[in-house]
């Protein structure tokens, strides 16, 4: 299966001169959701092969609300429920994500945009593993930049960010073995291609999009890293509802992680003009 997805990635990369979409599954583009709209989303992450739980199936579900404040500013708020770090399934974390688009060059069927974002989270999960993630695993804050280029049916986006973990163990005088990671440099390269419809005739047409994303992290305390590949398919119905399915797996790395592969399934609905102007 991994060889198949790597092949899909190489094929998609070869079509850089054709068109695409930018509603990525694992990352955010520099563009925002429609202004004055509200989005509701539920994401499920499932891991079947993991560390420390006898390889039982473990799950995380993340409901969130998204607000398109205006064409430049959007805000996410959400939380997670999981049994990834605890024996029982329970409430795990809360978080917020704010993105501001500060640069845009728009043309017919193409644009280039840049945005800055911050991400903050609080979790009740115990401090485990080297990987730094604010999606339920660690409490902390992140700052980053996104650049996205759309040309017809193809969109390519790059993201870089810096994360600081704000865990109480960072400030105590306990010596941990091995030393814990509290800082990371994160990066991603994402590509999206609109497969169907071949030609638009009605907004009610179902869209089928193919995405491939390269996700990486380098910790800055004790050197450790990973590179993941994450192909995904997306269906968009009536231009307002969206279903995503993705498979993420490690290509290279030396990091002690909860898992090196996982599945994602999410559903999203957008309520246009739900916020007063």
C-alpha positions as YAML, in Angstrom:
chain: A
units: angstrom
residues:
- id: 1
  name: UNK
  ca: [0.00, 0.00, 0.00]
- id: 2
  name: UNK
  ca: [2.82, 2.42, 0.79]
- id: 3
  name: UNK
  ca: [4.42, 1.83, -2.62]
- id: 4
  name: UNK
  ca: [1.08, 2.53, -4.26]
- id: 5
  name: UNK
  ca: [0.64, 5.86, -2.46]
- id: 6
  name: UNK
  ca: [4.24, 6.90, -3.16]
- id: 7
  name: UNK
  ca: [3.57, 6.19, -6.81]
- id: 8
  name: UNK
  ca: [0.45, 8.35, -6.70]
- id: 9
  name: UNK
  ca: [2.50, 11.14, -5.14]
- id: 10
  name: UNK
  ca: [5.09, 11.00, -7.91]
- id: 11
  name: UNK
  ca: [2.42, 10.97, -10.60]
- id: 12
  name: UNK
  ca: [0.64, 13.96, -9.04]
- id: 13
  name: UNK
  ca: [3.91, 15.86, -8.72]
- id: 14
  name: UNK
  ca: [4.49, 15.43, -12.43]
- id: 15
  name: UNK
  ca: [1.31, 17.34, -13.23]
- id: 16
  name: UNK
  ca: [2.52, 20.64, -11.82]
- id: 17
  name: UNK
  ca: [1.51, 22.47, -15.00]
- id: 18
  name: UNK
  ca: [-2.16, 21.48, -14.71]
- id: 19
  name: UNK
  ca: [-4.89, 22.67, -12.33]
- id: 20
  name: UNK
  ca: [-6.07, 21.98, -8.73]
- id: 21
  name: UNK
  ca: [-7.77, 22.59, -5.40]
- id: 22
  name: UNK
  ca: [-6.53, 23.74, -2.01]
- id: 23
  name: UNK
  ca: [-8.95, 22.39, 0.60]
- id: 24
  name: UNK
  ca: [-6.23, 20.23, 2.07]
- id: 25
  name: UNK
  ca: [-7.00, 17.39, 4.46]
- id: 26
  name: UNK
  ca: [-4.01, 17.51, 6.84]
- id: 27
  name: UNK
  ca: [-2.98, 21.17, 6.56]
- id: 28
  name: UNK
  ca: [-4.49, 24.62, 5.98]
- id: 29
  name: UNK
  ca: [-3.97, 26.71, 2.82]
- id: 30
  name: UNK
  ca: [-3.19, 30.42, 2.85]
- id: 31
  name: UNK
  ca: [-6.75, 31.07, 1.63]
- id: 32
  name: UNK
  ca: [-9.62, 31.35, 4.10]
- id: 33
  name: UNK
  ca: [-13.13, 29.95, 4.22]
- id: 34
  name: UNK
  ca: [-15.88, 32.23, 2.78]
- id: 35
  name: UNK
  ca: [-16.31, 35.50, 4.68]
- id: 36
  name: UNK
  ca: [-19.18, 35.72, 7.20]
- id: 37
  name: UNK
  ca: [-19.63, 31.92, 7.18]
- id: 38
  name: UNK
  ca: [-19.58, 29.28, 9.92]
- id: 39
  name: UNK
  ca: [-18.23, 25.78, 9.46]
- id: 40
  name: UNK
  ca: [-18.87, 22.68, 11.57]
- id: 41
  name: UNK
  ca: [-16.42, 19.79, 11.32]
- id: 42
  name: UNK
  ca: [-15.86, 16.41, 12.96]
- id: 43
  name: UNK
  ca: [-12.59, 14.54, 12.40]
- id: 44
  name: UNK
  ca: [-11.83, 10.98, 13.41]
- id: 45
  name: UNK
  ca: [-8.28, 9.61, 13.67]
- id: 46
  name: UNK
  ca: [-7.83, 5.86, 14.02]
- id: 47
  name: UNK
  ca: [-4.59, 4.03, 14.84]
- id: 48
  name: UNK
  ca: [-4.29, 0.25, 14.68]
- id: 49
  name: UNK
  ca: [-0.52, -0.19, 15.14]
- id: 50
  name: UNK
  ca: [0.84, 1.81, 18.07]
- id: 51
  name: UNK
  ca: [3.35, 1.87, 20.90]
- id: 52
  name: UNK
  ca: [2.52, 0.74, 24.44]
- id: 53
  name: UNK
  ca: [-1.10, -0.44, 24.05]
- id: 54
  name: UNK
  ca: [-0.61, -3.95, 22.68]
- id: 55
  name: UNK
  ca: [-1.53, -2.66, 19.22]
- id: 56
  name: UNK
  ca: [-5.20, -2.29, 20.07]
- id: 57
  name: UNK
  ca: [-7.32, 0.09, 18.03]
- id: 58
  name: UNK
  ca: [-7.22, 3.59, 19.51]
- id: 59
  name: UNK
  ca: [-9.22, 6.62, 18.41]
- id: 60
  name: UNK
  ca: [-9.47, 10.40, 18.60]
- id: 61
  name: UNK
  ca: [-12.51, 12.47, 17.58]
- id: 62
  name: UNK
  ca: [-12.21, 16.21, 17.15]
- id: 63
  name: UNK
  ca: [-15.32, 18.41, 16.76]
- id: 64
  name: UNK
  ca: [-14.67, 22.04, 15.84]
- id: 65
  name: UNK
  ca: [-16.37, 25.25, 14.78]
- id: 66
  name: UNK
  ca: [-14.81, 27.52, 12.17]
- id: 67
  name: UNK
  ca: [-15.62, 31.19, 11.63]
- id: 68
  name: UNK
  ca: [-14.92, 33.19, 8.48]
- id: 69
  name: UNK
  ca: [-14.75, 36.59, 10.15]
- id: 70
  name: UNK
  ca: [-13.89, 38.33, 6.88]
- id: 71
  name: UNK
  ca: [-11.94, 37.51, 3.73]
- id: 72
  name: UNK
  ca: [-8.63, 37.86, 5.58]
- id: 73
  name: UNK
  ca: [-9.34, 36.44, 9.04]
- id: 74
  name: UNK
  ca: [-10.65, 33.06, 10.19]
- id: 75
  name: UNK
  ca: [-10.83, 31.37, 13.59]
- id: 76
  name: UNK
  ca: [-11.18, 27.72, 14.65]
- id: 77
  name: UNK
  ca: [-12.17, 26.50, 18.12]
- id: 78
  name: UNK
  ca: [-12.49, 22.86, 19.06]
- id: 79
  name: UNK
  ca: [-11.65, 20.00, 21.35]
- id: 80
  name: UNK
  ca: [-10.83, 16.31, 21.27]
- id: 81
  name: UNK
  ca: [-12.11, 13.10, 22.83]
- id: 82
  name: UNK
  ca: [-9.84, 10.06, 22.75]
- id: 83
  name: UNK
  ca: [-8.37, 6.95, 24.31]
- id: 84
  name: UNK
  ca: [-4.91, 7.42, 22.79]
- id: 85
  name: UNK
  ca: [-3.14, 8.24, 26.06]
- id: 86
  name: UNK
  ca: [-5.56, 6.75, 28.58]
- id: 87
  name: UNK
  ca: [-7.29, 3.38, 28.99]
- id: 88
  name: UNK
  ca: [-10.76, 4.97, 28.79]
- id: 89
  name: UNK
  ca: [-12.28, 7.13, 26.09]
- id: 90
  name: UNK
  ca: [-12.79, 10.63, 27.50]
- id: 91
  name: UNK
  ca: [-12.48, 14.37, 26.92]
- id: 92
  name: UNK
  ca: [-8.86, 15.14, 26.10]
- id: 93
  name: UNK
  ca: [-8.11, 18.72, 24.93]
- id: 94
  name: UNK
  ca: [-9.28, 22.13, 23.74]
- id: 95
  name: UNK
  ca: [-7.62, 24.37, 21.18]
- id: 96
  name: UNK
  ca: [-7.91, 27.47, 19.01]
- id: 97
  name: UNK
  ca: [-6.45, 28.33, 15.60]
- id: 98
  name: UNK
  ca: [-6.29, 31.83, 14.10]
- id: 99
  name: UNK
  ca: [-5.16, 32.58, 10.53]
- id: 100
  name: UNK
  ca: [-4.70, 35.96, 8.84]
- id: 101
  name: UNK
  ca: [-4.15, 36.27, 5.08]
- id: 102
  name: UNK
  ca: [-1.86, 39.24, 4.54]
- id: 103
  name: UNK
  ca: [-0.87, 38.92, 0.87]
- id: 104
  name: UNK
  ca: [-2.73, 38.00, -2.31]
- id: 105
  name: UNK
  ca: [-2.19, 38.20, -6.06]
- id: 106
  name: UNK
  ca: [-5.42, 37.11, -7.78]
- id: 107
  name: UNK
  ca: [-6.00, 36.41, -11.46]
- id: 108
  name: UNK
  ca: [-8.43, 34.38, -13.57]
- id: 109
  name: UNK
  ca: [-8.21, 30.71, -12.50]
- id: 110
  name: UNK
  ca: [-5.07, 31.32, -10.46]
- id: 111
  name: UNK
  ca: [-3.80, 33.11, -7.38]
- id: 112
  name: UNK
  ca: [-0.88, 33.29, -4.97]
- id: 113
  name: UNK
  ca: [-1.56, 33.92, -1.29]
- id: 114
  name: UNK
  ca: [0.32, 34.07, 1.99]
- id: 115
  name: UNK
  ca: [-0.98, 33.89, 5.56]
- id: 116
  name: UNK
  ca: [0.28, 33.87, 9.14]
- id: 117
  name: UNK
  ca: [-1.26, 31.69, 11.85]
- id: 118
  name: UNK
  ca: [-1.12, 30.83, 15.51]
- id: 119
  name: UNK
  ca: [-2.30, 27.65, 17.16]
- id: 120
  name: UNK
  ca: [-2.74, 27.12, 20.93]
- id: 121
  name: UNK
  ca: [-3.93, 24.08, 22.87]
- id: 122
  name: UNK
  ca: [-4.42, 22.65, 26.34]
- id: 123
  name: UNK
  ca: [-4.52, 18.91, 26.94]
- id: 124
  name: UNK
  ca: [-5.04, 16.61, 29.90]
- id: 125
  name: UNK
  ca: [-2.98, 13.88, 28.23]
- id: 126
  name: UNK
  ca: [0.20, 12.69, 29.96]
- id: 127
  name: UNK
  ca: [3.53, 13.71, 28.45]
- id: 128
  name: UNK
  ca: [4.55, 10.84, 26.19]
- id: 129
  name: UNK
  ca: [6.70, 10.26, 23.09]
- id: 130
  name: UNK
  ca: [9.06, 12.56, 21.20]
- id: 131
  name: UNK
  ca: [6.58, 13.85, 18.64]
- id: 132
  name: UNK
  ca: [5.22, 17.34, 19.31]
- id: 133
  name: UNK
  ca: [1.59, 17.72, 18.29]
- id: 134
  name: UNK
  ca: [-0.98, 20.20, 19.57]
- id: 135
  name: UNK
  ca: [-3.83, 17.99, 18.33]
- id: 136
  name: UNK
  ca: [-4.56, 16.48, 21.75]
- id: 137
  name: UNK
  ca: [-1.05, 15.28, 22.61]
- id: 138
  name: UNK
  ca: [0.71, 18.35, 24.01]
- id: 139
  name: UNK
  ca: [-0.20, 21.73, 25.52]
- id: 140
  name: UNK
  ca: [1.50, 24.62, 23.79]
- id: 141
  name: UNK
  ca: [1.52, 27.32, 21.16]
- id: 142
  name: UNK
  ca: [2.66, 27.47, 17.53]
- id: 143
  name: UNK
  ca: [3.37, 30.28, 15.08]
- id: 144
  name: UNK
  ca: [3.73, 29.81, 11.34]
- id: 145
  name: UNK
  ca: [3.52, 30.98, 7.74]
- id: 146
  name: UNK
  ca: [1.71, 29.52, 4.73]
- id: 147
  name: UNK
  ca: [2.20, 30.18, 1.00]
- id: 148
  name: UNK
  ca: [-0.26, 28.74, -1.54]
- id: 149
  name: UNK
  ca: [-0.21, 28.83, -5.35]
- id: 150
  name: UNK
  ca: [-3.35, 27.88, -7.29]
- id: 151
  name: UNK
  ca: [-3.29, 27.43, -11.09]
- id: 152
  name: UNK
  ca: [-6.51, 26.14, -12.65]
- id: 153
  name: UNK
  ca: [-7.07, 22.70, -11.09]
- id: 154
  name: UNK
  ca: [-3.79, 22.30, -9.22]
- id: 155
  name: UNK
  ca: [-2.83, 23.92, -5.92]
- id: 156
  name: UNK
  ca: [0.53, 23.63, -4.17]
- id: 157
  name: UNK
  ca: [1.09, 24.93, -0.64]
- id: 158
  name: UNK
  ca: [4.05, 25.14, 1.75]
- id: 159
  name: UNK
  ca: [3.87, 25.68, 5.51]
- id: 160
  name: UNK
  ca: [6.57, 26.31, 8.12]
- id: 161
  name: UNK
  ca: [5.96, 26.75, 11.84]
- id: 162
  name: UNK
  ca: [7.60, 26.73, 15.25]
- id: 163
  name: UNK
  ca: [6.00, 25.04, 18.27]
- id: 164
  name: UNK
  ca: [6.70, 25.56, 21.96]
- id: 165
  name: UNK
  ca: [5.34, 22.98, 24.42]
- id: 166
  name: UNK
  ca: [4.02, 24.54, 27.64]
- id: 167
  name: UNK
  ca: [4.06, 21.55, 29.97]
- id: 168
  name: UNK
  ca: [4.71, 21.89, 33.70]
- id: 169
  name: UNK
  ca: [7.61, 19.42, 33.45]
- id: 170
  name: UNK
  ca: [9.49, 22.01, 31.42]
- id: 171
  name: UNK
  ca: [9.83, 24.23, 34.47]
- id: 172
  name: UNK
  ca: [10.45, 21.72, 37.25]
- id: 173
  name: UNK
  ca: [13.89, 20.53, 38.36]
- id: 174
  name: UNK
  ca: [13.38, 16.86, 37.52]
- id: 175
  name: UNK
  ca: [15.93, 15.26, 35.20]
- id: 176
  name: UNK
  ca: [14.09, 13.14, 32.64]
- id: 177
  name: UNK
  ca: [15.68, 10.20, 30.83]
- id: 178
  name: UNK
  ca: [15.70, 10.49, 27.91]
- id: 179
  name: UNK
  ca: [15.47, 14.31, 27.91]
- id: 180
  name: UNK
  ca: [12.10, 15.63, 26.78]
- id: 181
  name: UNK
  ca: [11.41, 17.66, 23.66]
- id: 182
  name: UNK
  ca: [9.70, 21.03, 24.14]
- id: 183
  name: UNK
  ca: [10.45, 22.79, 20.83]
- id: 184
  name: UNK
  ca: [10.05, 21.83, 17.20]
- id: 185
  name: UNK
  ca: [10.35, 23.13, 13.66]
- id: 186
  name: UNK
  ca: [7.49, 21.86, 11.50]
- id: 187
  name: UNK
  ca: [7.10, 21.94, 7.73]
- id: 188
  name: UNK
  ca: [4.79, 20.61, 5.03]
- id: 189
  name: UNK
  ca: [4.40, 20.55, 1.27]
- id: 190
  name: UNK
  ca: [0.88, 19.88, -0.02]
- id: 191
  name: UNK
  ca: [-0.54, 19.33, -3.50]
- id: 192
  name: UNK
  ca: [-4.19, 19.09, -4.50]
- id: 193
  name: UNK
  ca: [-5.72, 18.24, -7.88]
- id: 194
  name: UNK
  ca: [-9.35, 18.47, -8.98]
- id: 195
  name: UNK
  ca: [-10.19, 15.15, -10.66]
- id: 196
  name: UNK
  ca: [-13.93, 15.62, -11.23]
- id: 197
  name: UNK
  ca: [-15.92, 17.22, -12.70]
- id: 198
  name: UNK
  ca: [-13.93, 17.64, -15.88]
- id: 199
  name: UNK
  ca: [-16.01, 20.73, -16.67]
- id: 200
  name: UNK
  ca: [-18.22, 22.78, -14.35]
- id: 201
  name: UNK
  ca: [-21.84, 23.22, -15.42]
- id: 202
  name: UNK
  ca: [-23.59, 23.49, -12.01]
- id: 203
  name: UNK
  ca: [-22.51, 24.25, -8.43]
- id: 204
  name: UNK
  ca: [-24.38, 21.12, -7.34]
- id: 205
  name: UNK
  ca: [-21.92, 18.87, -9.14]
- id: 206
  name: UNK
  ca: [-19.96, 16.58, -6.85]
- id: 207
  name: UNK
  ca: [-16.24, 17.36, -6.75]
- id: 208
  name: UNK
  ca: [-13.59, 14.67, -6.37]
- id: 209
  name: UNK
  ca: [-10.17, 15.95, -5.28]
- id: 210
  name: UNK
  ca: [-6.88, 14.11, -4.84]
- id: 211
  name: UNK
  ca: [-4.39, 15.35, -2.24]
- id: 212
  name: UNK
  ca: [-0.87, 14.33, -1.32]
- id: 213
  name: UNK
  ca: [0.95, 15.98, 1.58]
- id: 214
  name: UNK
  ca: [4.49, 15.66, 2.88]
- id: 215
  name: UNK
  ca: [4.56, 16.40, 6.63]
- id: 216
  name: UNK
  ca: [7.76, 16.80, 8.62]
- id: 217
  name: UNK
  ca: [9.06, 17.72, 12.05]
- id: 218
  name: UNK
  ca: [12.49, 18.38, 13.57]
- id: 219
  name: UNK
  ca: [12.69, 18.69, 17.35]
- id: 220
  name: UNK
  ca: [15.13, 21.29, 18.67]
- id: 221
  name: UNK
  ca: [15.95, 20.02, 22.19]
- id: 222
  name: UNK
  ca: [17.09, 16.46, 21.57]
- id: 223
  name: UNK
  ca: [17.50, 15.98, 17.83]
- id: 224
  name: UNK
  ca: [14.78, 13.77, 16.38]
- id: 225
  name: UNK
  ca: [12.76, 13.95, 13.19]
- id: 226
  name: UNK
  ca: [10.15, 12.34, 10.97]
- id: 227
  name: UNK
  ca: [8.84, 12.66, 7.40]
- id: 228
  name: UNK
  ca: [5.32, 11.47, 6.71]
- id: 229
  name: UNK
  ca: [3.43, 11.07, 3.46]
- id: 230
  name: UNK
  ca: [-0.35, 11.57, 3.59]
- id: 231
  name: UNK
  ca: [-2.45, 10.90, 0.46]
- id: 232
  name: UNK
  ca: [-6.17, 11.65, 0.69]
- id: 233
  name: UNK
  ca: [-9.39, 11.76, -1.30]
- id: 234
  name: UNK
  ca: [-12.10, 14.37, -0.88]
- id: 235
  name: UNK
  ca: [-15.73, 14.61, -1.99]
- id: 236
  name: UNK
  ca: [-17.53, 17.98, -2.01]
- id: 237
  name: UNK
  ca: [-21.33, 18.05, -2.29]
- id: 238
  name: UNK
  ca: [-23.37, 21.12, -3.35]
- id: 239
  name: UNK
  ca: [-20.28, 23.26, -2.65]
- id: 240
  name: UNK
  ca: [-21.06, 23.30, 1.10]
- id: 241
  name: UNK
  ca: [-20.42, 19.82, 2.54]
- id: 242
  name: UNK
  ca: [-17.20, 17.85, 2.42]
- id: 243
  name: UNK
  ca: [-16.01, 14.31, 3.22]
- id: 244
  name: UNK
  ca: [-12.29, 13.52, 3.58]
- id: 245
  name: UNK
  ca: [-10.50, 10.20, 3.90]
- id: 246
  name: UNK
  ca: [-6.73, 10.05, 4.34]
- id: 247
  name: UNK
  ca: [-3.94, 7.62, 5.17]
- id: 248
  name: UNK
  ca: [-0.77, 8.93, 6.82]
- id: 249
  name: UNK
  ca: [2.45, 6.92, 7.15]
- id: 250
  name: UNK
  ca: [6.08, 7.53, 8.04]
- id: 251
  name: UNK
  ca: [8.62, 7.50, 5.22]
- id: 252
  name: UNK
  ca: [11.69, 8.30, 7.33]
- id: 253
  name: UNK
  ca: [12.44, 9.17, 10.94]
- id: 254
  name: UNK
  ca: [14.19, 8.35, 14.22]
- id: 255
  name: UNK
  ca: [11.51, 9.64, 16.58]
- id: 256
  name: UNK
  ca: [9.74, 7.66, 19.31]
- id: 257
  name: UNK
  ca: [6.10, 8.14, 18.24]
- id: 258
  name: UNK
  ca: [2.74, 6.78, 19.27]
- id: 259
  name: UNK
  ca: [2.27, 5.41, 15.77]
- id: 260
  name: UNK
  ca: [3.88, 5.52, 12.35]
- id: 261
  name: UNK
  ca: [0.63, 5.23, 10.43]
- id: 262
  name: UNK
  ca: [-2.99, 6.28, 10.90]
- id: 263
  name: UNK
  ca: [-6.30, 6.77, 9.11]
- id: 264
  name: UNK
  ca: [-8.37, 9.96, 9.01]
- id: 265
  name: UNK
  ca: [-12.04, 10.44, 8.24]
- id: 266
  name: UNK
  ca: [-13.77, 13.82, 8.51]
- id: 267
  name: UNK
  ca: [-17.04, 15.51, 7.63]
- id: 268
  name: UNK
  ca: [-17.52, 19.26, 7.26]
- id: 269
  name: UNK
  ca: [-20.51, 21.51, 6.60]
- id: 270
  name: UNK
  ca: [-20.34, 25.23, 5.77]
- id: 271
  name: UNK
  ca: [-23.16, 27.65, 6.56]
- id: 272
  name: UNK
  ca: [-22.74, 30.57, 4.17]
- id: 273
  name: UNK
  ca: [-23.54, 34.14, 5.30]
- id: 274
  name: UNK
  ca: [-24.27, 32.88, 8.82]
- id: 275
  name: UNK
  ca: [-22.45, 35.82, 10.44]
- id: 276
  name: UNK
  ca: [-23.82, 39.33, 10.21]
- id: 277
  name: UNK
  ca: [-21.69, 41.71, 8.16]
...
